Amino acid sequence: MSMDNDLKLAVEASIKAGEIIMQYYCADYEIKEKGYHNPVTTADNEADAFLKSTLTSARPGYGWLSEETVDSKKRLEKDKVWIVDPLDGTKEFIEGIPHFVVSVALVEKGIPIVGVLHNPVTKETFHAAKGEGTYLNDTRYKCSIKDSTKEMVILNSRSETRRGLWEPYKENFKELRPIGSVAYKMGLTAIGKADIFATLRPKNEWDICAGACLINEAGGKVININGNELSFNNQKTLIEPGLIAGYNLSVEKTFKIFNGR
């Protein structure tokens, strides 16, 4: 497939950021509280610095929003903005579970037009550009289509599951599969490895922006639990109160379950 320049730039930068992160993955270290010098912080910050310098120098006119960079409201004046999480799935990274990704998205006037997730352990690179479809490495994929939620595998949060938040919904789905990294769950849903992704808690734009592009381009949609479509590069970057993503009709059926209809 021929990639547009912004997508190609994002893919190459994500893969390089993944190489930086891998220097700290399962390395011989003690985990401290997320204080300044632990390996997670180092991996996060080094990957973030690399992505910021690479992407902003290649596209000086674009804005920047990242989990690891102090936010500047200058981005609100820009039509195009990079929205980045250099390491989504910190807990999994610490535990040595290969469910974490570098997440890079480009938004134009609130709409994701490029989305890249790179898992440096599994070497999976999910990528999409508006109007071009969703790919894992070189193969194009679509969201899976199931008639009933009772046939659906839903990817949800390990911590939400531990806290019992999913107990009321267990009977509605074929399987609740807890996986770390919000972004990775969205990538897996976009390529049909699961039928639905949902979270019952607020998420930040950088957690979900690239994933939203992948889902949209795979024939699906992402809404919040109130049923509203999302926009990005907002003044307030927290998206509340939770999210549902997947094939359009599957999302609507899941929405009805959450809203007791």
PLY file of the C-alpha trace (Angstrom):
ply
format ascii 1.0
element vertex 261
property float x
property float y
property float z
element edge 260
property int vertex1
property int vertex2
end_header
0.00 0.00 0.00
1.25 3.50 -0.68
1.20 5.47 2.54
0.53 9.15 2.74
3.51 11.11 4.09
2.08 11.86 7.52
1.20 8.20 8.03
4.62 7.03 6.87
6.28 9.53 9.21
4.14 8.34 12.15
4.81 4.64 11.44
8.58 5.11 11.19
8.71 7.27 14.32
6.59 4.77 16.31
8.86 1.87 15.39
11.97 3.82 16.45
10.29 4.88 19.72
9.52 1.19 20.30
13.23 0.38 19.97
14.00 2.98 22.66
11.38 1.45 25.00
12.68 -2.08 24.44
16.03 -1.12 25.96
14.18 -0.95 29.30
11.71 -3.83 28.89
12.39 -6.82 31.14
15.79 -5.30 31.86
17.32 -6.15 35.20
15.96 -3.44 37.45
14.06 -2.77 40.62
10.70 -1.10 40.21
10.32 1.92 42.44
7.13 3.92 42.85
6.61 5.97 39.69
9.31 8.33 40.95
11.42 10.23 38.51
14.17 7.74 37.81
12.45 4.42 37.41
12.75 2.53 34.10
9.14 3.26 33.16
9.66 6.99 33.50
12.95 6.76 31.63
11.43 4.71 28.79
8.39 7.01 28.63
10.39 10.20 28.67
13.03 9.08 26.17
10.40 7.80 23.74
8.40 11.01 24.18
11.43 13.24 23.58
12.29 11.26 20.45
8.73 11.42 19.08
8.35 15.11 19.86
11.60 16.14 18.20
11.03 13.86 15.18
7.40 14.72 14.50
7.46 18.43 15.31
10.65 19.09 13.34
9.22 17.23 10.33
5.91 19.14 10.64
6.63 22.47 12.34
3.12 23.77 11.61
1.35 21.02 13.57
0.41 21.20 17.24
1.50 18.72 19.94
-0.35 16.94 22.76
1.33 14.12 24.66
0.83 12.38 27.97
4.45 13.06 28.88
4.76 16.70 27.77
3.45 19.67 29.75
0.39 20.80 27.79
0.43 24.06 25.90
-2.84 25.66 24.80
-1.08 26.74 21.58
-2.29 23.45 20.10
-5.88 24.73 20.24
-5.03 27.28 17.52
-3.70 24.61 15.13
-5.73 22.77 12.48
-3.51 19.70 12.71
-2.20 18.27 15.98
-0.15 15.21 16.88
-1.70 13.34 19.83
0.75 10.89 21.35
1.16 8.40 24.17
4.77 7.17 24.04
3.98 4.12 26.21
0.38 3.06 26.73
0.18 0.09 29.11
2.67 1.05 31.82
1.51 -1.64 34.27
1.94 -4.31 31.63
5.38 -2.95 30.76
6.38 -3.26 34.42
4.97 -6.77 34.73
6.68 -7.95 31.55
3.34 -8.56 29.79
3.61 -7.70 26.06
0.39 -5.67 25.98
1.73 -2.14 25.57
2.11 0.12 22.57
3.47 3.38 21.25
0.43 5.40 20.17
0.71 8.20 17.58
-2.28 10.00 16.05
-2.74 13.04 13.88
-5.96 15.03 14.22
-7.36 17.59 11.81
-10.05 19.93 13.17
-10.95 17.41 15.87
-11.06 14.33 13.61
-8.34 11.62 13.69
-6.82 11.36 10.20
-3.81 9.16 11.04
-3.55 6.48 13.71
-0.57 4.24 14.49
-0.09 1.74 17.32
3.17 -0.14 17.50
3.75 -3.05 19.86
7.54 -3.39 20.01
7.46 -6.87 21.59
5.08 -8.58 19.14
6.19 -6.36 16.22
2.56 -5.55 15.44
2.13 -2.18 13.74
-1.52 -1.14 13.39
-1.99 1.82 11.07
-4.77 3.77 9.39
-5.28 7.02 7.52
-8.63 8.65 6.82
-10.25 7.06 3.78
-7.47 4.46 3.39
-8.60 1.58 5.62
-7.00 -0.12 8.63
-3.93 -2.33 8.44
-1.95 -4.58 10.72
1.52 -4.61 9.18
0.67 -5.20 5.48
-2.79 -6.75 5.74
-6.05 -4.83 5.66
-8.71 -5.63 8.27
-12.27 -4.75 9.23
-14.14 -4.80 12.54
-15.89 -8.12 13.14
-19.67 -8.32 12.75
-21.81 -10.41 15.11
-25.60 -10.40 15.44
-25.95 -10.68 19.20
-23.85 -9.41 22.11
-24.13 -12.98 23.46
-21.75 -14.00 20.63
-19.32 -11.14 21.27
-15.93 -11.10 22.93
-15.51 -7.74 24.66
-12.07 -6.43 25.64
-12.14 -4.63 28.96
-9.85 -3.33 31.66
-7.96 -5.53 34.10
-8.40 -2.98 36.90
-12.12 -2.43 36.20
-12.59 -6.22 36.28
-10.71 -6.53 39.58
-12.89 -3.82 41.09
-16.04 -5.74 40.12
-17.37 -3.05 37.75
-18.10 -5.64 35.05
-20.12 -8.04 37.23
-23.50 -6.60 36.12
-22.67 -7.17 32.42
-21.10 -10.63 32.46
-24.23 -12.43 31.23
-24.64 -10.12 28.24
-21.48 -11.15 26.41
-19.87 -14.40 25.30
-16.62 -13.47 27.02
-15.16 -10.53 28.93
-11.44 -10.54 28.19
-9.38 -8.22 30.41
-6.26 -6.87 28.63
-3.95 -3.99 29.53
-3.38 -0.87 27.38
-6.49 0.90 26.17
-4.84 1.64 22.84
-3.85 -1.99 22.25
-7.42 -3.14 23.00
-8.71 -0.70 20.37
-6.18 -1.98 17.84
-7.18 -5.59 18.45
-10.86 -4.65 18.11
-10.21 -2.78 14.85
-8.68 -5.89 13.25
-11.50 -8.17 14.44
-9.52 -10.07 17.12
-12.40 -9.12 19.43
-15.86 -7.72 18.78
-16.08 -4.78 21.16
-13.81 -2.62 23.30
-15.38 -0.81 26.25
-14.27 1.05 29.33
-16.49 2.23 32.19
-14.02 4.91 33.30
-12.83 8.19 31.71
-9.79 8.09 29.40
-7.48 10.75 28.04
-7.34 11.74 24.37
-3.83 10.30 23.99
-5.03 6.88 25.18
-7.63 6.53 22.46
-7.00 8.90 19.56
-4.92 6.57 17.34
-7.23 3.69 18.25
-10.27 5.76 17.22
-8.76 6.30 13.76
-8.14 2.53 13.43
-11.71 1.69 14.48
-13.27 4.32 12.18
-11.28 3.11 9.18
-12.17 -0.53 9.91
-15.88 0.16 9.49
-16.62 0.88 13.13
-17.19 3.79 15.43
-16.27 5.03 18.90
-18.77 6.71 21.21
-18.78 7.68 24.85
-21.11 5.86 27.21
-23.63 8.71 26.87
-23.87 7.86 23.17
-21.98 10.86 21.78
-19.36 10.74 19.03
-15.91 11.98 20.03
-13.80 14.91 18.93
-10.14 15.51 19.76
-7.75 18.35 20.59
-10.16 19.75 23.16
-9.27 22.20 25.90
-10.05 19.45 28.42
-8.36 16.23 27.31
-10.28 13.82 29.56
-13.06 11.97 27.71
-15.87 11.04 30.08
-17.56 8.95 31.39
-16.34 5.88 29.43
-16.24 4.48 25.89
-17.51 1.82 23.52
-15.78 0.94 20.22
-16.33 -1.63 17.50
-18.55 -2.32 14.49
-21.35 0.29 14.37
-24.29 -2.00 15.19
-22.31 -3.86 17.87
-21.55 -0.53 19.54
-25.25 0.40 19.49
-26.25 -2.95 21.04
-23.61 -2.60 23.75
-24.70 0.99 24.43
-28.25 -0.27 25.07
-26.99 -2.81 27.59
-25.00 -0.18 29.51
-28.01 2.10 29.53
-30.41 -0.59 30.72
-32.56 -0.69 27.59
0 1
1 2
2 3
3 4
4 5
5 6
6 7
7 8
8 9
9 10
10 11
11 12
12 13
13 14
14 15
15 16
16 17
17 18
18 19
19 20
20 21
21 22
22 23
23 24
24 25
25 26
26 27
27 28
28 29
29 30
30 31
31 32
32 33
33 34
34 35
35 36
36 37
37 38
38 39
39 40
40 41
41 42
42 43
43 44
44 45
45 46
46 47
47 48
48 49
49 50
50 51
51 52
52 53
53 54
54 55
55 56
56 57
57 58
58 59
59 60
60 61
61 62
62 63
63 64
64 65
65 66
66 67
67 68
68 69
69 70
70 71
71 72
72 73
73 74
74 75
75 76
76 77
77 78
78 79
79 80
80 81
81 82
82 83
83 84
84 85
85 86
86 87
87 88
88 89
89 90
90 91
91 92
92 93
93 94
94 95
95 96
96 97
97 98
98 99
99 100
100 101
101 102
102 103
103 104
104 105
105 106
106 107
107 108
108 109
109 110
110 111
111 112
112 113
113 114
114 115
115 116
116 117
117 118
118 119
119 120
120 121
121 122
122 123
123 124
124 125
125 126
126 127
127 128
128 129
129 130
130 131
131 132
132 133
133 134
134 135
135 136
136 137
137 138
138 139
139 140
140 141
141 142
142 143
143 144
144 145
145 146
146 147
147 148
148 149
149 150
150 151
151 152
152 153
153 154
154 155
155 156
156 157
157 158
158 159
159 160
160 161
161 162
162 163
163 164
164 165
165 166
166 167
167 168
168 169
169 170
170 171
171 172
172 173
173 174
174 175
175 176
176 177
177 178
178 179
179 180
180 181
181 182
182 183
183 184
184 185
185 186
186 187
187 188
188 189
189 190
190 191
191 192
192 193
193 194
194 195
195 196
196 197
197 198
198 199
199 200
200 201
201 202
202 203
203 204
204 205
205 206
206 207
207 208
208 209
209 210
210 211
211 212
212 213
213 214
214 215
215 216
216 217
217 218
218 219
219 220
220 221
221 222
222 223
223 224
224 225
225 226
226 227
227 228
228 229
229 230
230 231
231 232
232 233
233 234
234 235
235 236
236 237
237 238
238 239
239 240
240 241
241 242
242 243
243 244
244 245
245 246
246 247
247 248
248 249
249 250
250 251
251 252
252 253
253 254
254 255
255 256
256 257
257 258
258 259
259 260
